[in-house]
Amino acid sequence: MWKLHPQPLLAIKANVSSNPKTWIVIGFTVAGIVVLAETHRRRRRRTEPFIEPRFQLLPFPQPPLPAATQPLASLSFAISDIFDVKGYVTGFGSPDWARTHEAATKTAFVVTVLLKNGATCVGHTVMDELNFGITGENVHYGTPVNPELQSHIPGGSSSGSAVAVAAGLVDFALGTDTTGCVRIPASFCGVIGYRPSHGAVSMLGVLPNSQSLDAVGIFACDPSILHRVGHVLLQLNSVEPKRARRLIFADDLFQLPKIPTEKTVHVVSKAIEHLSGYQPPKHMNFSQYIASNVPSLKAFREESTKHQNGVFTLKALSSVMLLIQSCEFKTNHEEWVKSAKPKLGPDVSDRVRAAINSTNENMKTLYKVRTEMRAALQSLLKDDGILVIPTIADPPLKLNTKKGGSSEFNDRTLALTSIASMSGCCQVTVPVGKHNDCPISVSFIAFHGVDKFLLDTVLDMYSSVQEKVSIASHSLPLPDTNGNMDASELLKEKGNAAFKGRQWNKAVNYYTEAIKLNMMSTTYYSNRAAAYLELGCFQQAEEDCSKAISLDKKNVKAYLRRGTARESLLCYKEAAQDFKHALVLEPQNKVASLAEKRLRKLLS
């Protein structure tokens, strides 16, 4: 802290008494110093993933020789500001919560277990207020800087723990995962994130948000460390009979991210080709499977258009998840919210207000969806299946993105994270390189209770996956070839005939062959997009329409089809723009008019 000596102060006082303008100069100078100091303080605060006061919890004493070394000896870890530590206030990401609560009298069970096994805890980390939110931003403690993308969010709610691992400040970290609060920041920060089976790891000494969804999660950069920590927390046996692994790719969900499947699906498929104990991978439309096997979801489905039967099922699932969270949060914390009247950030304030105003009239129906979801995943995966999905649909938002810009992001993100949260299944998020400089990841989901099988699988395949990631990042796409115009037209007509006969895959194949012969026909791309829409391949449909529009900016059908594809991918703003373009070109187009009105209402 700066100090002013008395002699210079006397000189200044004598001078300003004869020259009042000097006071103005001093005022500006002091103001400038204050602004600079505050800017420096905020910048430092935003960079630091830890909460003050810092503490260190040393591991329990090593057992005397010849006992085996503790499994986590020499490892350091951090914990989100939601885990109790004896003698310290658990802040729950909120200064008002910290102000109105006493220091913990016991340390959380999971933290004690880690200390007993040789690990050292180095402090609490920043998190979203009250464990609400998926961005990782906190208006009170600042936003921990994402080491992979410093101008973008780290993801939340367990943002500080993810950043501490990604920045190499600790070997591993704990957070909690309710609606994706470990998996999202793990993906955005380029680290491994693990959500155990619901109830598999004790929540004793962890502040609750929603008990039906809450789970203790782990961040790590090294799969062997994740494996060791997971075994300790789950209290697993080190030996288990081996069984073949059956990977199932959710092809419809890989339509959501605008990432070439060569960087995700192809990487994982190639990685297991030469590994022993893996069956040939299978592919499925996961959304359709859930729609057929979770009948109670129908009550929560929005009115949909012809092509919205896929991912909209998962949007309904995520809405049920949020309703459960709201009702249980209200049960847990309504009394405190009403008495403390906490100052919360805008997004969190809206969520808390909605939770406090929620009713629990439909709780039986909500829990029934959860029960059906678990049964559906058990039937699909059994004890040897692993569902492969994209962890996140979009790259991380830029810091301080306005609320309107994040609603679509939330919908698309929670549609994917709701699968494990609502089924109680275990999930591991694995980084698979970058796309457009943003970290990308895939997730592996196994049925509830087979956590060891999942952790063993990730450890087994991790190095092979990273090897294929490196190869994919240096590969170039193969160029298409041009050909004879008459042959391409003949193929187009065959495609049209197949389309009319509702043979969508055959139509796609014909249009694809036509495009190989003539890459400059807007009709071929637009027609193939129509077939892709019928198959639920919305990302391919969007790409084809974009190509058609680049060749002919007055192609109304391409705008309509791209709008439909984007709406099905929950990209509402972009879809609305497409339908507006179509109306500019054809003001009387009823399809475009109805769609534009529907989306305007949805966005409002």
N, C-alpha and C positions, 0 to 999 in steps of 0.2 A: 504494500500500500504506500502511495506517495505521501511525504510529509513536507510542509512548508515551514521554513525556519523563521523565527520572529524578526530578525533584522530586515530581510527583504520585505516582510509584511509591513513593517513600519514605513519603509521607503515607498511602498505602493500606496499606503494610506495617505502619506503626505502629498503624493503626486495627484491622486484622484480628487483630493479636496480642492485643488486649483483647476482641475480639468475633468469635468463630469463625463466627457466622452470616453474617458478611460474605463469607466464602469461598464460601458457598452462592450468595449473590447474584452474586458475581463469576463463579462457575461457570456459572450460568444465562445471564448476560450474554454471556460468551465463546461459549457453545454457540449462543446465538441469533445472534451475529455470524457464526459459522461456517456455520450453516444458511442464513442470508440470502445470504452470499457464494456458497455452493455452488449455491443456487437461481438466483441471478443468473447464475453461470457456465454452468449447464446451459441456462438459457433463452437466453442469448446464443449458446451453442454450437449449440443446436437451430435457431436462426434462420439461422445463417451457413451458406451452401451450400459454402463453400470450406474446404479443408484447410490447416492451417498446416504448414510455413512458406509464406507467400505469395511468389510470384515474378512477374516480368514478363519476357516474351521479346519483344524488339522486332523489327519486321519487317526483312528484308534491305534494304540501301540501294536507293533508287529508281534505275532506269536513267537515264542522262543523256538530256536532250531531243535529238531530237524523239521518242524512244521513247514508246510508249503508257503511260498510267498503269497501275500494277498493279491488277488487277481487284478485289482485296480491300482496297485502301488505305483507311485510317481505320476499319476494322472491328476490333472486339475480340472475343475468344472465350475460352472456358474449356474445360477437358478433364477427363474423369473420372480418378480416381486409379488408372488402369489403363494410361495412356499414359506411356511413358518420356520423361523430360526430363534431359538431360545434367547431372550434378552433383547431382541430387535423387533420393531414394529413392522408387520407385513403391510405394505402400502397399497396393494391391489391396483397399482398404477394411478392412484388418486391422492393428492395431498390432503383432501378433505377426509378421505377414509383413514389415512395415517393419523390425522389430527384427532379423530374421534375414537381411536382404538388404542388399547394398551399393548405393550410389548408382549410377544408370545412367551408362554411359560414352558413350551416344549418345542423341539425341533421336528419338522415333518418326518414321517416314517421313512420315506424314500431317501431323504438326505442322510439320515442316520445310517441306513443300510450301506450307502455309498462310502461314508466315512469308515464304517466298520471293515469295508473291503479295501481300504488303502488309499482312496481318493481324497483330494484336498479341495474344499469349497472356497472360492475367492470372492463371492459377493452376489448381491441381488442385481438383476438386470431390468432395464426399462421394458414396459409392456403397454398395450392399449389399456385405457382406463376401464376398470371393472371387468376386464377380459372381454369387452365388447369391441368389435372392429377387426378388420383383416388387413389394414394398411400398415400398421406399426407406428403410426404417427401419434404423438402425445403432446398436447398443447402445454402441459405443465413441465414435463421433464425433457422435452425435446425429442427429436426423432433420431435414433441411432443411424449412422451413415452406412448404407449398403456398400460394402467394399467392391462389389462387382459393378455397380451403377450408382455413383455418388449423388446424382441429381434425381434419382428415382426412389420410391418407397422400398423399405426392406421387407414389407409384408408383416402381418401380425396375426394374433395379438402378441406372440412371443418374440417380438422383434429383437430386443437386446440380446437374448440368448443366441439367436441365429447369427447376429452380427459378431458376437464375441467369438464364436467358432470360426466363422468365415474369415475373420481378421487374424486368426491364429493366436488369440489372447488366452484361450483355454483349449483343452483337448476334447472336451465334450460339454454339453449344457442341457439343462432341463427346462421345459416349458410345459404348458398345458394345451391340449387340443380339444376344442369344443366343436367348432364348425369348420375347422381347417387351420387352426392357429399355430400349428407346428409345420404342417405340410406346405402351407403357402409361403412363409418366410424361408423355409429350406429351399424351395424351388427358386425364389427370387434371389437368394444369396449364394446359390450354387453349392449347397452342402447336402448331406444325407439327412433326411428327417424320418422319424419313426413314430407312428401312432400305434400303441399296443391295442390288443383286443380290449373292448370296454370291460372294466372291472378287473383286468389281469394284474394291474399294478395299483397298490394301495394309494388312496387319496387322503389318508389320514394326515391332518396338518396342512392341507391344501385348501385355500379358499374356494368355495363352490361358485360356479356360474349357473350351470345346468347339469344336475347329477346324472341325468339319463344320457348325456352326451360327453361330459368331461372325461378326459383321459390324460395321464402324465405322458409327455412325449420327450424324445431324445434327439439332439442334434449332434452330428459328428462329421468330420471330413474323411476319416479312415474307417472303412467297413469293419476292420478287425476290432477297433475300439467300440463301435456300435454293438458288435456281436458280444464282446465281453460285458459291457454295461447292461445290455439287454438280458444276458444270462443271469447277472447278479440281481437285477430288479425283479425279474420274473421267477427267480429261484428255480431255474431249469436244471434238469439232469444233463450232463455233458454227452451222454450216449443215448442214441435213439435209433431204432431200426430205420434203414434207408428205404425210401420209396421213390418211384419215378415221379418226375415233375411234369405237370400238364399245364402249359401256358395257353391262355385264351386272350386274344386281342379284341378289344371292343372297337371294331372298325368305325362305327358311327360316332364314337366320342373323339376319335382322332380327326374327325371332320371339323371340330370346333376350333382348334388352334390353326393359325395361318402359318404353319410350319411344314415343310416337305416331310412326308413320311419316311423318306430316306434317312432323316436325322433322328427318327424315333423308332417306328415299327421295324424298319429294315435293320437298324443297328442292333436291336435286341434279338431279332430273328437270326441274324448272322452270328451273334455272340454265342448262341446256344447250339449252333450247328455241330460243332466238334466237341462239345462237352458231354460227358457220359451222364446218363440218368435223366435225360429229357425226352419226352415224347414229341413228335412233330407238332408244332403249334397249330391251334385252331383259331378261327375267326368267327365273330358273331355280331349281331346288332343288339347291343346290350339294352338300349332304351326300349326296344320292342319287347324284349324278354321281361323287363320290369313291368311294363304296361300290362302284360298278360298274367304275371304272377303276383302282382301286388294290387288286388282289386280295390282295396279301400282308397287307393290314390285317386280314383275317378272323381270322388267328391271334391277334390282340390284342383282338378284340371280346369284351366281357363278354356273358354270357347276358342277353338282353333280352326285354322283354315286347312285346306286339303293336305298341305305338306308339313304341318306342324306336329305330327304325331310322334316324332322322335325325341329330340332333346327336351321338348316341352314336358315330357313325363318326368324328367329329372328336375326341371324347374319346379314342378308341383311337389316333388320329393323335398327339395330344398325349402319350399315354403312351409311344409309341415315341420321340418327341422327347426326353422326360425320360430314357429309358433310354440313348439315345445320349449325352446330356449327362453322365450319371453315369459311363459307361464311359470316355469321353474325359477327363473330369476326373481320374478315377483314374489313367489313364496319365500325365497331365501332372504331378500333384501328390501322389500317394500317398506318395512318399518323404518329402516335406516335412511332410505332415500327421502321419505317424507319428513323425518325429524332433522336430518343434517342439511337437507337442501344443497347438495354438492354442486360446485361449479364444474361443469363438464364441457368438453369440446363439442362443437355443433353436431357432428354425426353421432357421437356417443350419446349426447343429450336426447336426440330424437329417438334413438333405440331404447334408452332407459324409459323415456316417457311412454313409448308404445308398450313396453313391457309392463309398466305399472298400471296402465289403462286396459291391459288385456284381460280376458275372461277365460275361465277354465271349463267352460260348458262342454267343449268337444274333446276333452283330454282322453277319454276312452278311445275315441276314433283315432286320435293322433298316435297313441301308444299301439293301437292295432296296426297302423301302417308300419311302425317300427318292427313289430313282431312278424308281420308278413314279409318285410324286407329281409330280416335275418333268415327266415325259412327259405326264401327265394335264393339267397346266396349260398345257403347250405346245400340246396339241391344242385346248384350249378357247380360249386367248387369242391364239395366234399372235403376230404383231408389231403388231396394231392393236387388240387387245381389252384392256379394263380391267375387272377384277372389282371391284364395289363391295360392301363389307361394313361392319358396325359394328366399330369398333376394339375396344371393350370391351363386355361384357355387363352389368356392374354399376357403380354409382357407387363412388367410392373409399371404402374402409373407414375407420372412425374410428381414430385413433391408438391403438396398444396393444391392438388387438382380439385376444382370446384365440385360440389356435391352432385350436380347434374351429370357431370362427366364420369362419375364413378358408379352410378346406378346400374348401367349396363354391365360394367366390369364385375360388380358384385353378383349379378344374376348368373353370369357365365362361369364365374369362379365357384360359387356355392353349388351350382348344378353338379359339378364334379366332386367337390369335397363331401357332399351329402351322402354319397354312396357308403363310405366307411362309417361316417358318424351315425347314420340311421340304421345300419346293419350291425354295428358293433364289431365289424371285422378289423383285423390288423392291416396296416398299410405302411410300406416303406417307399419314400420318394428318393429317386436316384438321379443325380445330375448327368446329362448326356451332352455336354458341350454348350455351344451358343448358336443363336440364330439372330442375325442383325445386331450383334454385340450384346444381346440379352441372354442370360442363362436360361437353359431349357432343361426339362426333366421328364421322366416317365415314372409312373407309380405301379407298384406291385401289391395287389390285395389278395390276402388269403383268408379263409374262413375263421370265425371266432374261435380262439383257443389253440390254433396251430401256429403260434408265434415263433416257436423254435424252428419249425419247418421253413417259415418265411425268412427268418434271419440267416439260417444256414444257406438258403438259396441265394440271397443277396451276396453273401460272402463268397459263395462258389462262383457266381457269374460276374462279379464286379469288375475284375481286371480285364476279362474278355470284352465286356461292354465298353470299357474305356478305350481299349485297343481299337474296336470298331468305330468309336466316336472319332478317334484321331484319323482313321482312314476316310471316313465320310466327310470330314471337314476339309480334306484336300482333294476330294473328287469333284469332277466337273460333269454337269448334265450332258447327255448325248444329244446332238442336234438332230432335228427332224430333216427328212429329205423331201424334195419336190418331185412331182411326177406328172403323169398325163391328165389333162383337164377332163376329157370324156370319161375316163375310168373313175375319176373322183365323183363325177355327177351320178354315175351308175351306182356307186357305193352309197351315195347320199339317198338315192331312191330306195335302195334296199333297206337302209336305215329307217326311212319314213314308213316303209311297209311293216317292218318289225315293230316300230313304235305303235302303229295303229293296231297291231295284233297283241299289244301289251307285253311284248318280249323286250323288256327294257335293256337287259344285259346285251342281247344280240344287237339292239339298236346302237348302243354305245360302241360296240366293236366295229360296226359298219361305219359310223361317223368318224371314229378314230382313224380307220384306214383311209377314209376320204381326206381327212386333215393331213395325213402323212404325204398324200399326193399333191395337195393344194392348201398351203397354210395361210392363204390370203382370203379365204371365203368366210365372211361373217356368218353366213347361214349355217355352215357346218358346226361352228362353235356354239351358236345359239340353239341348234337342234340337239346337239349332244348335251347341252345344259338342261334341256327339257327332260331328257331321259335320265340324267343324273338326279334331277329333282324327284322323279318317280321312285328312284332307288334309295332316296334319302341321303345321297352323297352331296351334301350342301356346299362343302368347300370347293369340290371340283366344279359344281354348277356355277358358283360365284366366279371362279377363275375363268371358266369358258365364256361367261357373259362379259367379263371385263375385257377379254381378248376381242370378242365380237364388237364391243363398243369402241375399242381403240381403232378398229378397222372401219366402223360406220357409226358415227355419233348420233345418227337418227334412227337407230334400230330400236323401235319401241318394245318389241318382244324381249330383247336382251335386257332392257331396263326392268321390265316386269319380272322376268325370271330371276335377275340378280336381286331385285328387291325381295322376292319370295325366299330366295336362298339366305339372304342376310337376316331376314326376320326369323327364319328357322334357326339361325345360329345366334339368335338373341342380340344381333347388332341393329338395334331399333333405329338409331339416328341415320345410319347409312342406308338402311332399307327405306326410310321415309324420303330421303333425298332421291333415291331411284324412282320411287312412285311419283314424286313431284316432277322429275324429268320427263317421265312418260306422259304426264298430264300436260306439260308444256308442248310436247309434240302432238298429242292427241287429247285436247281438252274434254272430249266427250267419253273418254275411255272409262267405263264403269268399274272395271277391276282395279285400275289405278286409283280412282276416286274413293272407293270403299276402303282400300288398303291404307291410303294416306290418312283418312279420317280415323281409322282404327288405331294407327300408330300414333297419331297426334294425341288421341285420348290416353293411350298407354304411357306416352312420354310425359304427359302433364300430371 
